[in-house]
Amino acid sequence: MMILSLAFAVAAAASPVGETVEGGVATLRFSDGSSREIPVNGPWPDSVREPTSVERFELRVDRFDGVVLDPKRERMAQIDPRYFGLSLAYTDCVRHLGSWPGELEGCASAEVRRQRERLDRVVAALKRLSAEERLDPLMAEAIAPRALDRAQQAWEVFREQDCAMRTLRHGSTWAPATAAQCEAESVAVRAQTLEDLGLSASR
């Protein structure tokens, strides 16, 4: 996963007045020393149509795999959860039952079971892969059963503490649903990470 942040600074003579920019945030710096930040999604607004008063502007456009990100929203929330292998049943449930903690907890708990089974399969596959003679020695050492078990144990400790922290943010009513969601999504990300590792090791 790679997120690119592109920054541009130009003189007033190159002001983009009349141009169209999609999905950016512009910081306008005026000759009197003041500045103003505005979202840009379409033609530059009329209030910025006097380039003589703008010494320079800085435009930030964040993209993920070519998709423009909304700078006002959490970045991870803008990534399609299916990228990490979360099931369509789970993503549909979150979309339609997001305001009902009881039902959401049930969907998330079912997804935890799916992702745990997936993670177990991936770990077992990596352990088998580590024994293959054609494998690079350093990769074989990295995914050797004992090394992989240590890494998994450390990750589980982190995941538990991380989800506990996130759960506190939403209060007691949402705590069970939030905890289940966090575990499901964290396990999915971990499983995807190890699947990607296995893919690179197999090349």
N, C-alpha and C positions, 0 to 999 in steps of 0.2 A: 504494500500500500504506500502510495506516495502522494503527498499533497503539496501542490506548488503554489507559492505566493509570489505574484508578479508585481513589482513596484515600478512606477514610471514617474519621472519628474521632467517637466518641460517648461520652457519660457512662455510668457504671456503671448508672444507672437504666434506660438503654435497651439493656442487655446483650442479645445475641441468643440467650441460653440457650434451648434447645429449638427454635430455628429451624434451617432447613437452608440451607446455603450450598454452592455448587458451584464447585470449582476456584479456591480462593483461599489466601492465606497471611495468617494473623492474627498481629500482634504484640501481646501482652497486656502492659500496664504496670500493675504492682501498687502498692498504697499504700506498701509499704516501699522503693520505688525500683527493685525488680528488674523484669525483663521476660522474656518467653518468646515464642518464635516457633513457631507450629504450622501445619501444612498443614490446610486445611479443605476437605473434600469430602463433605458429608453433614451430619448433625446435629452440633452442637457436642459435643465429648467431655465425659464426666462430670467430668473434672478442672477444667473451666471452668464448673461449675454453681454457683459461689458468687460472684455478682456483687458482693457487698459487698467482696470483696478486690481487685476489679479497678477501678482508677480509670478506665481507658479502654482501648479496643482500637482497633487500626488494621487495617483489612482491605484487602488489595490483590488485585484481581481483574484479570488481564490477559486481553484478548480480541483476536482477529483476525477481522474480519468476523463477529462474533457468536459465534465459537468460543472457548471457554475454553482458555487456554494453560497448560501445566504449568510452574510457575515453577522446577522443578528440572532442566529440560531446556533445551538451546540453543533459542532462539526460532526461528531459521531452520529447524531440523530438524523443526519442527512444522507447517510450511507444506507443503501438498501440492505436490510438485515439478511436477505437471502445470499448476499455475497459471502457470508460466513457459514452458510449451510443451514440456517434456521429454516424450519419447515414452513410451507405455505399455510398449513393449518394454523400454526402459531401466529404468523404475521397477520392473517385475516382475523384471528381472535383478538389480537391487540388493537387492530384498527376498529373493530366493531364493538368490543366490550371494554374499551379502555377506561370507561367511567364507572365500571362495576367491579370493585375489588375482589368480591367472592368468586365470580365467574373467571376473572382474569387470573386469579391464583390457580384455578383448576387447569386452565390452558397452559400456564407457565410450568406447572408441576409435571404435566404430561410431556412438555418439551424438554424438561430437565432429564426425564427418563430416556427420551430419544437421544439427546446429546451425550449423556453419560455412556450409553451403549456405543455410540459412534466413537467417543474418545477411547473407550476400552479397545475397540477394534483397531484404531489407529496405533495405539501404543503397542499392541501385540504384533501388528504388522511391522512396525519399526524394529522391534526386537528380533524378529525373524530376518529382516533385511540386514541387520548388523552382522549376521553370521556369514553373509555371502562373500566369497573370496574376491570377487571382482570389485568390491566396494573400496573407495579411497580409505586408507588407514585412519586418517584423521576423522572422517565422517563415521567410520565404524566405531571408533572410540567414543565419539560424541553421543551416539545412539545405542551404545552397549547397554544391556539390561540394567546393570547397577547404576550407571550414570543417568539413564532415563528415569529410573525409579526415584533417584535423589531429586532430579529436576521436577518431577511430578509432585513429590511431597512438598517441596518448597513452593511450587505454584499453588497447591491447595491451601497452604497457610495464607499466602497472599490473597487468594480469591475470597477466602472466608472473611478476612479482615476488611477487604475492599468492599464486599457486599454489605457487611455490617455497617460500614460508614455510610454507604449510599442509602441503606434502609432508614437510618436515623433521620434523613432529610424529609421523609414523607409522613412521619407520625405513625401512631399505633394502628389506625384504621387500615392504612395501605401497607403496613409493614410486611405481612405474609406474602402479599402479591408482589411487592417490590423485591423481596428477598428471592422469591422463586424466579422472577424475571431476570434478576441479576445473575443468578446461578446458571440459568439456561443460556443466556447470552454470553456469559464468561466462558462457559464450557465449550460453546460453539466456536468462539474465537480461538480458544486453545486447540481444539480439534483441527480447525482449519490451519492453524500455524504448523502443527505437526504433520498434517497432510501435505502441506507445501514443502516441509523439510524432507519428507519421504520422496516427494516428486523430484526435488533437486538432487537427492542422493541416488536416485535411480537412473539419472541421465548418464 
